[in-house]
Amino acid sequence: MEKKIHAIIIGDEILSGKRQDKHLNYLATTLNGKGLSLHKVDYVPDDLYQISETIQNKLDCIVFCFGGIGATPDDCTRQAAAKAHQRKLARHPEALRLIVDRFGSDAYPKRVLMSEIPVGADIIPNKINDIPGFSVGEHYFMPGFPEMSWPMVQWVLEKYYADKVNDKHLDLSIWIDDVPESKLIDLMNEIKNDNPRIKIYSLPKLKPKMTIELGVRGDESSAYKAMEQIKQGLIVLNYEWSNQ
């Protein structure tokens, strides 16, 4: 995939610590399971201009944006998306129909405001309450509620990126005890240089004893090749490892 995938997670409640974000872990894990990777995440307050600027800086990226698409005064993501993409807000006919069909007369006067999205945007179905998310190009805007937004993520990936999914993408790792990271740097650089299609990582843990998880991520053949090189390198260095 040429374009990098970014996440924007919106809400004062996240930045204040009042609520804990769950979207980052879900999105990263979901993408990784499909052979895709999350490049960057931005946490942004409920501020029209900061949200708009963040979106505008990512016009050449794939973006999953969570939060702020409701109708309360602190919800300003719809307006920010319109501003960033230089479009006006307008009531989307299908979004309006879905909201009215679901809520009847209770849709007016406030719930219908959530059908106002940037002109030309497409809607993303919401299986929970039928109030849709929306997309502008490859920017996907979803509610902050995980039970609503996570099925939307799956829908977007299946509809628009099914041909990009690599089911044979692997994450392989081994564990090495009582060896400092500094002793593995040369081996890691060698593996990285010999295998440009994989990513190599080192995750130290200090308790109950010093342990390093040394691993690689990439397509099946490249990952297996790189892991075998790691093991051979550890044999040369006379370091032992385990698979868990």
ZATIKOL-951123 format. One line per field, with one value per residue: residue in one letter; residue number from 1; x, y, z of N, C-alpha, C in turn. Coordinates in pm, 1 decimal. Example, Ala and Ser with C-alpha at 12.3 -4.5 7.8 and 13.67 -1.06 7.14 Angstrom:
REM ZATIKOL-951123
type = [A, S]
seq = [1, 2]
n_px = [1319.0, 1285.0]
n_py = [-569.0, -225.0]
n_pz = [780.0, 708.0]
ca_px = [1230.0, 1367.0]
ca_py = [-450.0, -106.0]
ca_pz = [780.0, 714.0]
c_px = [1320.0, 1290.0]
c_py = [-330.0, 3.0]
c_pz = [780.0, 787.0]
REM end
This chain:
REM ZATIKOL-951123
type = [M, E, K, K, I, H, A, I, I, I, G, D, E, I, L, S, G, K, R, Q, D, K, H, L, N, Y, L, A, T, T, L, N, G, K, G, L, S, L, H, K, V, D, Y, V, P, D, D, L, Y, Q, I, S, E, T, I, Q, N, K, L, D, C, I, V, F, C, F, G, G, I, G, A, T, P, D, D, C, T, R, Q, A, A, A, K, A, H, Q, R, K, L, A, R, H, P, E, A, L, R, L, I, V, D, R, F, G, S, D, A, Y, P, K, R, V, L, M, S, E, I, P, V, G, A, D, I, I, P, N, K, I, N, D, I, P, G, F, S, V, G, E, H, Y, F, M, P, G, F, P, E, M, S, W, P, M, V, Q, W, V, L, E, K, Y, Y, A, D, K, V, N, D, K, H, L, D, L, S, I, W, I, D, D, V, P, E, S, K, L, I, D, L, M, N, E, I, K, N, D, N, P, R, I, K, I, Y, S, L, P, K, L, K, P, K, M, T, I, E, L, G, V, R, G, D, E, S, S, A, Y, K, A, M, E, Q, I, K, Q, G, L, I, V, L, N, Y, E, W, S, N, Q]
seq = [1, 2, 3, 4, 5, 6, 7, 8, 9, 10, 11, 12, 13, 14, 15, 16, 17, 18, 19, 20, 21, 22, 23, 24, 25, 26, 27, 28, 29, 30, 31, 32, 33, 34, 35, 36, 37, 38, 39, 40, 41, 42, 43, 44, 45, 46, 47, 48, 49, 50, 51, 52, 53, 54, 55, 56, 57, 58, 59, 60, 61, 62, 63, 64, 65, 66, 67, 68, 69, 70, 71, 72, 73, 74, 75, 76, 77, 78, 79, 80, 81, 82, 83, 84, 85, 86, 87, 88, 89, 90, 91, 92, 93, 94, 95, 96, 97, 98, 99, 100, 101, 102, 103, 104, 105, 106, 107, 108, 109, 110, 111, 112, 113, 114, 115, 116, 117, 118, 119, 120, 121, 122, 123, 124, 125, 126, 127, 128, 129, 130, 131, 132, 133, 134, 135, 136, 137, 138, 139, 140, 141, 142, 143, 144, 145, 146, 147, 148, 149, 150, 151, 152, 153, 154, 155, 156, 157, 158, 159, 160, 161, 162, 163, 164, 165, 166, 167, 168, 169, 170, 171, 172, 173, 174, 175, 176, 177, 178, 179, 180, 181, 182, 183, 184, 185, 186, 187, 188, 189, 190, 191, 192, 193, 194, 195, 196, 197, 198, 199, 200, 201, 202, 203, 204, 205, 206, 207, 208, 209, 210, 211, 212, 213, 214, 215, 216, 217, 218, 219, 220, 221, 222, 223, 224, 225, 226, 227, 228, 229, 230, 231, 232, 233, 234, 235, 236, 237, 238, 239, 240, 241, 242, 243, 244]
n_px = [84.4, 66.4, -3.9, 23.8, -116.8, -300.6, -415.3, -660.6, -754.1, -1003.7, -1092.8, -1148.2, -1180.7, -1014.7, -756.5, -746.5, -741.7, -972.9, -1118.0, -1009.7, -832.2, -926.8, -915.8, -670.5, -519.4, -699.1, -726.3, -459.4, -399.2, -594.1, -528.4, -268.6, -324.0, -420.0, -210.4, -143.5, -29.4, -23.1, 77.8, 96.4, -38.4, -256.5, -355.2, -616.6, -768.2, -1113.5, -1143.2, -1214.0, -1031.7, -783.6, -844.3, -917.3, -676.2, -511.2, -633.8, -604.7, -331.3, -297.8, -390.1, -292.4, -293.7, -425.2, -683.7, -815.9, -1055.5, -1165.3, -1438.0, -1629.7, -1833.8, -2092.4, -2382.9, -2366.2, -2248.0, -1969.7, -1892.5, -1723.7, -1613.2, -1730.0, -1762.7, -1494.7, -1383.8, -1510.2, -1405.1, -1128.5, -1122.4, -1215.7, -1492.5, -1850.2, -2089.4, -2368.1, -2697.5, -2697.7, -2881.7, -2936.4, -2826.6, -2988.6, -3238.3, -3197.2, -3167.3, -3413.4, -3588.6, -3515.1, -3560.1, -3794.8, -4028.4, -3874.9, -3632.2, -3608.1, -3550.5, -3276.9, -3124.6, -3115.7, -2920.2, -2688.7, -2680.3, -2564.3, -2300.4, -1976.0, -2011.2, -2052.5, -1949.7, -1936.7, -2141.4, -2087.8, -2203.5, -2382.8, -2432.6, -2542.5, -2708.5, -2794.0, -2713.7, -2504.0, -2145.2, -1899.9, -1723.0, -1460.4, -1303.4, -1023.1, -1042.5, -1182.0, -1451.0, -1567.8, -1781.4, -1700.8, -1760.4, -1661.8, -1818.1, -1968.6, -1788.8, -1587.3, -1700.5, -1742.7, -1482.4, -1406.1, -1588.2, -1506.6, -1246.1, -1303.8, -1461.5, -1311.2, -1039.9, -986.6, -830.1, -580.1, -517.3, -305.3, -301.5, -98.7, 87.6, 325.0, 415.0, 685.7, 860.4, 1119.2, 1250.8, 1505.5, 1717.0, 1885.6, 2068.0, 2202.8, 2049.5, 2231.3, 2417.7, 2297.6, 2265.1, 2433.5, 2375.5, 2102.3, 2108.8, 2237.9, 2048.7, 1837.0, 1947.2, 1988.2, 1734.8, 1520.9, 1244.6, 1122.5, 1035.5, 1228.1, 1233.7, 1293.9, 1207.7, 1251.8, 1225.7, 1226.3, 1152.9, 1029.1, 1294.8, 1574.3, 1476.4, 1460.3, 1242.0, 1281.1, 1206.0, 1045.5, 856.0, 659.4, 603.9, 524.2, 738.7, 964.5, 968.4, 1008.3, 1259.4, 1420.2, 1394.1, 1519.0, 1777.3, 1830.3, 1832.4, 2049.9, 2249.6, 2245.5, 2335.1, 2601.0, 2686.7, 2669.4, 2442.4, 2151.5, 1804.1, 1441.9, 1112.5, 901.9]
n_py = [-118.4, 212.8, 460.4, 592.8, 483.1, 660.3, 754.6, 952.2, 1059.0, 1187.8, 1411.7, 1585.3, 1444.5, 1226.8, 1335.6, 1455.8, 1247.3, 1154.0, 961.8, 650.8, 584.1, 345.4, 295.3, 306.3, 69.7, -121.6, -53.5, -68.4, -339.1, -467.5, -381.6, -484.7, -756.5, -792.2, -762.3, -499.6, -173.5, 63.7, 392.3, 633.9, 810.0, 1065.9, 1254.8, 1467.2, 1764.0, 1867.5, 2080.5, 2295.5, 2416.8, 2296.2, 2029.0, 2050.3, 2141.7, 1922.0, 1722.8, 1839.2, 1827.3, 1570.9, 1502.5, 1347.5, 1095.3, 781.2, 792.7, 715.7, 838.9, 907.7, 1001.0, 1290.8, 1342.6, 1391.6, 1586.4, 1766.3, 2067.5, 2037.8, 1870.2, 1878.0, 1766.2, 1709.4, 1963.6, 2041.8, 1857.8, 1934.6, 2192.8, 2136.6, 1996.2, 2181.9, 2215.6, 2260.8, 2210.9, 1994.2, 1852.4, 1511.6, 1315.7, 1032.8, 976.9, 1141.0, 1018.7, 766.9, 838.9, 960.8, 748.8, 579.0, 722.2, 864.1, 1120.3, 1210.2, 1257.3, 1518.2, 1836.2, 1800.1, 1552.7, 1520.1, 1691.6, 1550.1, 1443.2, 1624.8, 1659.9, 1687.9, 1817.6, 1591.3, 1379.2, 1030.3, 785.9, 586.7, 285.9, 240.8, -1.0, -4.8, 219.2, 336.3, 594.6, 732.3, 709.8, 888.9, 941.6, 1119.7, 1115.7, 926.8, 955.6, 863.0, 897.4, 843.9, 754.4, 813.6, 600.1, 274.5, 41.7, 119.5, 232.1, 40.7, -180.6, -25.5, 30.2, -226.8, -259.0, -56.7, -146.4, -390.9, -309.3, -116.5, -186.5, -452.7, -575.1, -508.1, -645.0, -864.5, -1175.7, -1342.8, -1214.6, -1197.1, -1202.8, -1275.7, -1397.4, -1439.2, -1523.6, -1394.0, -1444.5, -1261.2, -1111.9, -811.5, -543.9, -398.2, -580.7, -699.4, -528.1, -506.9, -747.9, -710.2, -488.2, -605.8, -799.1, -630.1, -484.9, -690.5, -773.9, -595.4, -589.2, -648.4, -562.7, -520.7, -578.7, -498.9, -576.1, -503.1, -648.7, -609.6, -739.9, -1057.7, -1115.6, -1004.3, -990.0, -1018.1, -966.1, -1054.1, -981.4, -1010.5, -854.7, -902.3, -1008.0, -1355.0, -1526.9, -1359.1, -1298.9, -1550.9, -1612.4, -1405.1, -1453.9, -1701.9, -1626.2, -1465.5, -1655.7, -1813.8, -1624.1, -1580.9, -1826.2, -1817.3, -1612.3, -1738.0, -1727.8, -1823.7, -1898.3, -1888.2, -1998.8, -1888.5]
n_pz = [0.0, -96.0, 22.7, 352.0, 662.3, 894.5, 1223.1, 1384.4, 1693.3, 1881.6, 2141.8, 2441.7, 2675.2, 2652.5, 2643.5, 2889.8, 3059.6, 3165.2, 3033.1, 2895.2, 2602.2, 2358.2, 2095.9, 1954.6, 2011.3, 1915.2, 1638.9, 1545.0, 1597.3, 1443.0, 1181.9, 1163.3, 1170.3, 919.3, 756.3, 720.4, 829.0, 1095.6, 1072.3, 1214.7, 1498.5, 1607.7, 1884.1, 1958.7, 2085.2, 2153.5, 1946.0, 1692.4, 1508.9, 1559.4, 1503.2, 1233.5, 1119.3, 1171.6, 1017.8, 763.8, 728.0, 654.4, 404.2, 199.4, 297.1, 424.8, 652.7, 967.3, 1166.6, 1488.4, 1685.0, 1792.3, 1602.0, 1662.3, 1769.3, 1974.5, 2145.8, 2185.4, 1987.9, 1696.4, 1472.8, 1224.4, 1113.7, 1111.7, 933.3, 697.5, 669.6, 644.6, 405.7, 236.5, 181.3, 189.9, 455.7, 437.3, 444.2, 412.2, 196.2, 225.6, 475.5, 630.8, 585.3, 705.5, 974.8, 1033.3, 978.1, 1183.3, 1424.3, 1396.7, 1471.5, 1678.3, 1571.5, 1503.1, 1657.0, 1666.3, 1630.2, 1355.1, 1277.9, 1268.5, 1020.5, 863.1, 671.6, 505.0, 175.1, -90.2, 46.4, 139.4, 307.7, 602.8, 716.8, 1024.7, 1245.7, 1494.4, 1579.2, 1347.2, 1282.6, 1064.6, 1001.7, 806.2, 495.7, 336.5, 49.5, 118.7, 388.0, 687.4, 896.7, 1217.7, 1500.2, 1851.8, 2011.3, 2076.4, 2020.7, 1808.6, 1621.9, 1567.1, 1416.2, 1190.1, 1104.8, 1020.4, 812.3, 633.1, 568.8, 444.8, 229.8, 83.6, 87.0, 45.9, -146.8, -67.7, 154.4, 325.7, 404.1, 474.1, 616.0, 869.0, 1217.8, 1389.8, 1673.1, 1923.4, 2251.8, 2454.3, 2720.2, 2979.2, 2825.6, 2726.1, 2538.0, 2387.2, 2300.7, 2089.7, 1883.1, 1651.6, 1519.3, 1470.9, 1297.5, 1081.1, 1002.5, 934.9, 717.7, 535.7, 483.5, 354.6, 333.7, 568.2, 911.6, 1195.5, 1545.5, 1893.2, 2216.3, 2534.4, 2864.3, 3210.7, 3445.6, 3563.8, 3528.2, 3328.9, 3003.1, 2651.2, 2390.6, 2070.2, 1745.1, 1416.1, 1155.7, 867.9, 521.7, 461.8, 357.1, 373.3, 647.2, 770.6, 663.5, 767.7, 1042.9, 1066.3, 1004.5, 1224.5, 1431.5, 1352.9, 1375.9, 1651.7, 1740.3, 1653.8, 1819.4, 2054.2, 2217.1, 2389.9, 2320.5, 2350.0, 2248.3, 2377.3]
ca_px = [0.0, 152.1, -38.1, 38.6, -240.4, -292.6, -534.4, -684.8, -843.6, -1046.6, -1171.6, -1087.6, -1186.1, -897.7, -635.6, -749.5, -732.9, -1105.3, -1145.9, -891.4, -850.2, -920.8, -913.0, -535.8, -485.3, -787.0, -694.3, -326.4, -407.9, -675.3, -448.7, -157.5, -377.9, -449.0, -87.9, -131.2, 32.5, -56.1, 200.7, 101.9, -164.1, -262.6, -461.7, -651.7, -881.3, -1236.5, -1117.1, -1238.0, -914.9, -679.9, -887.9, -909.0, -534.8, -459.4, -687.8, -546.3, -193.0, -298.7, -472.4, -236.0, -286.9, -547.8, -705.1, -929.4, -1076.5, -1262.7, -1490.7, -1667.8, -1923.9, -2227.6, -2448.3, -2352.1, -2157.7, -1828.3, -1867.3, -1695.1, -1535.1, -1793.4, -1726.8, -1350.5, -1359.4, -1552.1, -1307.4, -1001.1, -1138.1, -1267.6, -1628.3, -1956.4, -2172.1, -2505.3, -2763.6, -2684.7, -3017.6, -2946.4, -2802.5, -3111.0, -3342.9, -3167.7, -3192.2, -3558.4, -3649.8, -3483.3, -3608.0, -3923.5, -4037.9, -3767.8, -3512.1, -3606.2, -3469.2, -3133.7, -3054.6, -3095.9, -2797.3, -2579.9, -2679.3, -2492.3, -2161.3, -1920.4, -2072.6, -1982.0, -1904.2, -2012.1, -2171.8, -2039.7, -2317.3, -2372.2, -2524.7, -2595.7, -2823.4, -2823.1, -2657.3, -2382.9, -2022.4, -1887.7, -1587.0, -1424.9, -1187.4, -976.1, -1053.7, -1299.9, -1489.2, -1653.7, -1808.2, -1602.9, -1801.9, -1601.9, -1916.1, -2015.3, -1681.5, -1505.0, -1759.9, -1721.8, -1345.6, -1409.6, -1663.3, -1419.4, -1136.7, -1358.1, -1516.2, -1216.2, -900.0, -978.4, -720.7, -452.8, -497.1, -207.9, -329.5, 21.9, 176.8, 358.7, 492.3, 756.7, 952.9, 1179.8, 1287.2, 1646.3, 1734.2, 2014.0, 2156.7, 2165.4, 2015.6, 2349.8, 2488.7, 2221.2, 2248.6, 2500.3, 2297.4, 1977.3, 2140.6, 2268.0, 1921.4, 1762.1, 2008.1, 1973.1, 1592.3, 1454.8, 1098.5, 1070.2, 1069.7, 1282.9, 1209.8, 1347.3, 1124.6, 1309.8, 1146.2, 1322.8, 1106.3, 1106.5, 1436.8, 1597.3, 1440.9, 1436.7, 1166.2, 1341.5, 1112.3, 1036.8, 723.7, 665.1, 538.3, 557.8, 870.9, 1067.9, 972.7, 1073.4, 1400.9, 1487.4, 1399.6, 1622.1, 1905.4, 1848.0, 1870.3, 2186.8, 2336.4, 2253.3, 2422.3, 2738.6, 2717.1, 2659.1, 2330.3, 2037.7, 1673.8, 1325.0, 1000.9, 801.2]
ca_py = [0.0, 330.1, 561.5, 552.2, 486.0, 739.9, 761.7, 1073.7, 1025.5, 1320.5, 1425.0, 1639.5, 1343.3, 1139.7, 1410.4, 1488.1, 1124.0, 1117.3, 833.2, 588.1, 549.8, 204.5, 285.1, 284.6, -72.3, -197.4, -27.1, -122.5, -485.2, -506.9, -360.5, -579.3, -887.1, -795.6, -733.2, -355.1, -117.1, 200.2, 471.5, 741.7, 847.5, 1199.2, 1281.5, 1606.8, 1805.6, 1909.7, 2216.5, 2297.0, 2454.4, 2193.7, 1910.3, 2082.1, 2146.6, 1784.9, 1655.9, 1900.3, 1780.8, 1429.3, 1488.2, 1243.9, 972.2, 714.3, 836.9, 670.7, 944.2, 862.8, 1095.4, 1428.1, 1361.6, 1408.7, 1715.9, 1851.9, 2180.0, 1999.0, 1787.1, 1967.8, 1695.8, 1725.0, 2097.4, 2044.1, 1782.3, 2020.1, 2301.8, 2083.1, 1953.8, 2298.4, 2186.2, 2305.7, 2108.3, 1985.0, 1729.8, 1401.1, 1259.9, 897.5, 986.8, 1198.2, 916.0, 665.5, 894.9, 979.9, 615.6, 519.0, 797.3, 926.7, 1263.0, 1244.1, 1294.7, 1664.3, 1913.7, 1788.5, 1436.4, 1537.5, 1767.6, 1456.3, 1411.1, 1732.6, 1618.4, 1760.9, 1792.0, 1490.0, 1269.1, 905.1, 746.3, 458.5, 236.3, 221.0, -110.7, 8.5, 310.4, 386.4, 727.1, 687.5, 784.8, 937.2, 946.1, 1216.8, 1050.1, 817.3, 995.2, 794.4, 962.2, 753.4, 798.5, 776.6, 477.6, 157.8, -53.5, 170.4, 262.5, -73.8, -243.8, 63.3, 5.0, -352.3, -233.8, 21.6, -231.5, -491.2, -245.5, -37.2, -230.2, -599.3, -617.7, -473.6, -731.3, -972.9, -1270.7, -1418.0, -1125.9, -1264.8, -1142.0, -1386.6, -1349.1, -1531.7, -1458.1, -1412.7, -1406.8, -1218.2, -1053.7, -671.1, -504.7, -348.0, -694.5, -748.6, -421.0, -539.5, -852.9, -650.6, -407.8, -698.6, -856.0, -521.5, -454.0, -805.1, -803.3, -464.6, -599.7, -676.4, -473.6, -595.4, -504.4, -551.4, -529.5, -551.4, -659.4, -616.5, -825.3, -1094.9, -1115.9, -932.3, -1069.7, -940.4, -1027.3, -1012.2, -1029.2, -952.3, -848.0, -888.8, -1115.2, -1487.0, -1577.7, -1269.2, -1310.8, -1677.5, -1602.0, -1317.3, -1519.4, -1805.3, -1555.9, -1425.1, -1773.4, -1850.8, -1522.8, -1604.8, -1942.8, -1768.4, -1532.2, -1828.4, -1687.0, -1914.2, -1834.7, -1975.1, -1953.8, -1820.5]
ca_pz = [0.0, -109.8, 121.4, 491.2, 739.5, 1016.5, 1307.5, 1462.2, 1803.6, 1923.9, 2263.4, 2563.5, 2781.0, 2635.8, 2678.4, 3033.1, 3136.0, 3217.4, 2969.4, 2835.9, 2461.3, 2320.5, 1950.1, 1901.2, 2018.0, 1825.3, 1498.9, 1514.5, 1596.7, 1327.7, 1061.1, 1163.5, 1136.9, 776.4, 683.2, 704.3, 949.1, 1134.2, 1066.6, 1313.7, 1562.7, 1667.5, 1980.6, 1936.0, 2168.8, 2085.7, 1899.3, 1548.5, 1429.4, 1573.6, 1428.9, 1091.1, 1081.0, 1173.7, 898.5, 644.3, 715.7, 616.7, 284.4, 112.5, 377.3, 466.9, 790.4, 1046.9, 1265.8, 1587.4, 1781.8, 1762.7, 1487.4, 1712.8, 1749.1, 2092.1, 2118.7, 2184.1, 1869.4, 1584.0, 1370.9, 1092.4, 1065.8, 1086.1, 809.9, 586.3, 657.9, 595.9, 266.1, 164.0, 136.3, 278.3, 518.1, 387.2, 487.7, 317.3, 188.2, 279.8, 619.8, 687.8, 580.5, 806.4, 1107.5, 1048.3, 986.4, 1313.5, 1540.1, 1371.4, 1504.1, 1772.9, 1496.2, 1493.8, 1562.5, 1694.7, 1574.5, 1210.6, 1255.2, 1242.4, 877.0, 795.3, 650.8, 390.8, 44.2, -167.5, 132.2, 140.9, 444.4, 654.6, 794.6, 1169.1, 1276.5, 1630.0, 1587.4, 1211.4, 1255.4, 995.4, 987.6, 668.1, 442.0, 232.8, -8.5, 203.3, 528.0, 738.2, 1022.2, 1292.1, 1637.3, 1953.3, 2079.5, 2011.0, 1970.4, 1679.6, 1526.4, 1527.8, 1297.5, 1075.8, 1057.9, 945.3, 688.5, 544.3, 520.5, 353.0, 109.4, 6.1, 91.3, 44.9, -234.9, -4.4, 270.6, 310.0, 511.8, 506.3, 690.4, 994.0, 1325.8, 1453.6, 1775.6, 2019.0, 2377.0, 2490.7, 2860.8, 3036.8, 2723.9, 2707.2, 2400.7, 2316.9, 2241.7, 1974.6, 1784.2, 1524.7, 1453.8, 1422.7, 1178.9, 972.1, 957.0, 871.1, 588.2, 445.7, 461.4, 353.0, 331.5, 702.4, 1022.1, 1308.4, 1668.8, 2018.6, 2327.0, 2661.0, 2986.3, 3320.7, 3555.3, 3684.1, 3493.4, 3204.9, 2885.7, 2529.9, 2281.3, 1943.7, 1644.5, 1281.9, 1094.3, 723.0, 448.4, 514.7, 319.6, 426.4, 792.7, 805.8, 626.3, 863.3, 1173.3, 1060.1, 1012.8, 1364.0, 1510.7, 1317.1, 1434.8, 1796.0, 1759.3, 1639.5, 1938.4, 2169.6, 2300.3, 2383.1, 2308.0, 2361.4, 2165.2, 2458.8]
c_px = [88.6, 123.5, -22.8, -93.9, -216.8, -422.6, -540.0, -788.6, -875.6, -1120.9, -1093.9, -1080.6, -1069.8, -772.2, -630.8, -732.9, -865.7, -1151.8, -1019.3, -921.3, -837.0, -900.7, -775.1, -501.5, -570.0, -746.3, -560.3, -329.9, -484.6, -596.6, -336.5, -204.3, -410.8, -326.0, -68.7, -70.9, -9.9, 72.5, 209.8, -36.4, -150.8, -380.0, -489.6, -769.8, -1003.1, -1223.5, -1122.6, -1110.6, -802.5, -716.8, -873.1, -764.8, -475.0, -506.6, -619.3, -402.8, -182.8, -380.4, -420.5, -223.3, -424.7, -565.5, -830.8, -943.1, -1191.2, -1305.6, -1534.0, -1762.4, -2069.8, -2278.9, -2438.9, -2248.9, -2009.8, -1793.3, -1845.0, -1615.1, -1596.9, -1755.2, -1578.3, -1315.2, -1397.2, -1450.7, -1177.5, -1007.6, -1199.6, -1403.1, -1727.9, -2022.8, -2311.1, -2565.9, -2755.8, -2819.4, -3030.9, -2921.4, -2926.6, -3221.8, -3321.6, -3201.1, -3341.8, -3629.5, -3628.6, -3555.7, -3742.9, -3922.2, -3930.2, -3636.8, -3496.3, -3616.6, -3319.1, -3064.6, -3027.2, -2970.2, -2680.7, -2579.5, -2606.5, -2344.2, -2106.6, -1985.3, -1987.2, -1931.8, -1992.7, -2037.2, -2115.1, -2149.2, -2284.2, -2477.0, -2591.8, -2719.0, -2856.0, -2778.9, -2520.0, -2260.6, -2013.9, -1742.0, -1576.4, -1295.6, -1148.8, -961.5, -1187.0, -1330.4, -1596.5, -1678.3, -1697.5, -1637.2, -1744.5, -1703.6, -1976.6, -1901.8, -1603.6, -1567.9, -1745.6, -1581.7, -1342.8, -1479.1, -1576.5, -1309.8, -1187.0, -1404.8, -1408.2, -1075.3, -883.7, -861.1, -583.2, -418.9, -400.4, -224.9, -205.7, 129.4, 201.3, 433.3, 554.2, 852.6, 1005.1, 1220.3, 1429.8, 1665.3, 1877.3, 2116.0, 2114.5, 2139.4, 2138.5, 2426.9, 2420.5, 2212.8, 2312.1, 2423.4, 2168.5, 2001.4, 2169.8, 2139.8, 1840.4, 1815.8, 1988.9, 1828.2, 1511.2, 1302.2, 1039.1, 1104.3, 1118.2, 1264.0, 1269.0, 1267.9, 1178.6, 1205.1, 1243.0, 1282.5, 1024.0, 1255.7, 1452.8, 1574.8, 1418.0, 1353.4, 1221.6, 1256.2, 1120.1, 891.3, 739.7, 590.8, 598.5, 701.0, 982.4, 1081.9, 1042.5, 1223.6, 1477.2, 1499.1, 1505.1, 1760.7, 1934.4, 1897.0, 2013.3, 2286.5, 2353.5, 2340.3, 2568.7, 2780.8, 2712.2, 2553.7, 2216.0, 1907.8, 1564.7, 1213.0, 889.4, 856.6]
c_py = [124.3, 433.9, 506.3, 569.9, 560.8, 726.5, 898.3, 1037.8, 1154.5, 1314.4, 1480.7, 1533.6, 1245.2, 1211.1, 1447.1, 1364.5, 1079.1, 983.9, 781.2, 548.9, 399.7, 186.4, 249.8, 136.6, -153.8, -179.3, -87.9, -274.2, -535.1, -493.3, -462.8, -719.0, -903.2, -764.0, -586.4, -298.6, 27.1, 280.6, 572.5, 762.3, 987.6, 1204.2, 1431.6, 1644.0, 1842.7, 2056.1, 2217.1, 2319.6, 2351.8, 2066.3, 1933.8, 2081.9, 2006.3, 1707.8, 1707.9, 1854.4, 1636.7, 1404.6, 1380.9, 1109.9, 908.0, 744.8, 771.9, 768.0, 903.2, 978.9, 1228.4, 1448.2, 1373.8, 1550.1, 1807.7, 1961.5, 2143.0, 1909.3, 1877.2, 1899.5, 1709.8, 1859.9, 2105.1, 1969.7, 1865.1, 2131.8, 2251.6, 2045.7, 2062.9, 2267.8, 2245.4, 2185.3, 2111.4, 1854.5, 1624.7, 1328.0, 1121.4, 896.7, 1040.8, 1093.9, 811.6, 714.5, 911.0, 845.6, 553.6, 589.9, 865.7, 1074.8, 1306.6, 1279.3, 1446.0, 1724.9, 1885.6, 1671.0, 1452.3, 1618.0, 1675.3, 1404.8, 1517.4, 1698.1, 1691.6, 1719.9, 1692.8, 1373.3, 1146.6, 865.1, 607.7, 404.3, 212.1, 117.5, -95.9, 98.2, 380.2, 530.0, 703.9, 772.6, 832.6, 935.2, 1055.8, 1166.3, 931.0, 859.5, 942.5, 843.9, 879.6, 805.6, 756.4, 648.8, 355.5, 61.9, -9.0, 178.6, 139.7, -155.2, -157.5, 45.0, -120.9, -333.6, -159.1, -66.3, -333.9, -428.1, -183.1, -95.9, -381.9, -648.1, -586.5, -566.0, -843.6, -1068.8, -1347.8, -1329.2, -1186.9, -1173.9, -1257.8, -1331.9, -1464.6, -1451.6, -1495.6, -1360.8, -1361.9, -1174.0, -908.0, -639.4, -463.5, -459.9, -746.2, -647.7, -456.3, -647.3, -796.1, -565.9, -496.1, -757.8, -750.6, -491.2, -566.7, -831.4, -673.9, -471.2, -629.2, -563.3, -560.1, -512.5, -577.4, -490.6, -584.7, -558.6, -684.2, -712.8, -940.8, -1110.4, -1043.2, -1025.3, -976.5, -1024.1, -969.8, -1068.5, -956.9, -953.8, -831.3, -1000.9, -1249.2, -1529.5, -1491.6, -1283.3, -1439.7, -1673.0, -1519.0, -1383.5, -1629.5, -1742.6, -1510.7, -1542.6, -1817.8, -1751.9, -1541.4, -1725.9, -1900.8, -1690.0, -1614.3, -1781.7, -1786.7, -1834.7, -1937.8, -1916.1, -1889.6, -1788.7]
c_pz = [0.0, -1.6, 262.4, 565.1, 870.3, 1094.8, 1374.3, 1567.9, 1877.2, 2056.7, 2380.5, 2672.8, 2772.5, 2685.4, 2826.4, 3120.3, 3194.1, 3160.0, 2902.9, 2692.0, 2439.0, 2170.5, 1895.0, 1898.7, 1921.4, 1679.7, 1461.0, 1504.0, 1475.3, 1198.3, 1051.9, 1125.0, 990.3, 691.9, 652.5, 832.6, 969.8, 1144.1, 1180.8, 1374.2, 1620.7, 1764.2, 1977.9, 2025.6, 2085.3, 2045.1, 1746.9, 1468.7, 1441.0, 1497.8, 1279.5, 1042.2, 1075.0, 1051.6, 773.0, 621.4, 668.0, 490.0, 190.0, 184.8, 388.5, 614.7, 848.4, 1163.1, 1358.6, 1676.5, 1724.3, 1647.2, 1531.7, 1692.3, 1870.2, 2065.2, 2113.6, 2066.2, 1748.4, 1473.4, 1232.6, 1031.8, 1030.3, 958.5, 688.2, 563.0, 596.8, 448.7, 178.8, 99.3, 235.6, 344.4, 457.3, 435.8, 377.1, 312.9, 251.8, 430.3, 690.2, 693.0, 689.6, 946.9, 1132.5, 1059.2, 1123.7, 1427.9, 1519.3, 1404.3, 1603.2, 1702.4, 1488.8, 1633.5, 1571.4, 1625.6, 1425.2, 1180.1, 1221.7, 1099.1, 796.9, 790.0, 528.5, 258.6, -34.2, -86.3, 113.0, 285.8, 475.5, 745.3, 941.3, 1209.9, 1412.8, 1634.8, 1455.7, 1186.2, 1193.4, 1023.6, 843.7, 625.7, 338.1, 171.5, 77.2, 349.1, 580.7, 879.4, 1092.3, 1432.8, 1733.1, 2026.7, 2008.7, 1951.5, 1838.1, 1578.0, 1481.7, 1414.8, 1172.2, 1017.7, 972.1, 811.2, 587.4, 485.0, 419.4, 222.1, 21.6, -2.4, 91.4, -39.0, -175.9, 112.3, 236.8, 427.0, 554.5, 568.4, 828.5, 1090.8, 1403.2, 1558.1, 1860.6, 2141.9, 2415.6, 2632.6, 2890.0, 2932.4, 2705.1, 2560.1, 2321.0, 2247.5, 2114.9, 1860.5, 1650.5, 1448.2, 1396.0, 1298.2, 1057.9, 914.1, 881.8, 732.3, 486.8, 406.9, 461.2, 357.8, 469.0, 798.3, 1137.0, 1435.1, 1788.8, 2133.1, 2458.9, 2772.9, 3101.5, 3431.3, 3500.1, 3657.1, 3361.5, 3085.5, 2768.5, 2433.7, 2151.5, 1831.4, 1512.3, 1236.9, 944.4, 653.8, 488.8, 483.6, 377.5, 577.4, 835.8, 776.8, 729.6, 1000.6, 1175.6, 1068.1, 1155.8, 1447.8, 1480.3, 1376.0, 1584.5, 1827.7, 1752.7, 1763.9, 2067.2, 2269.9, 2281.4, 2372.3, 2331.4, 2276.9, 2245.9, 2597.1]
REM end
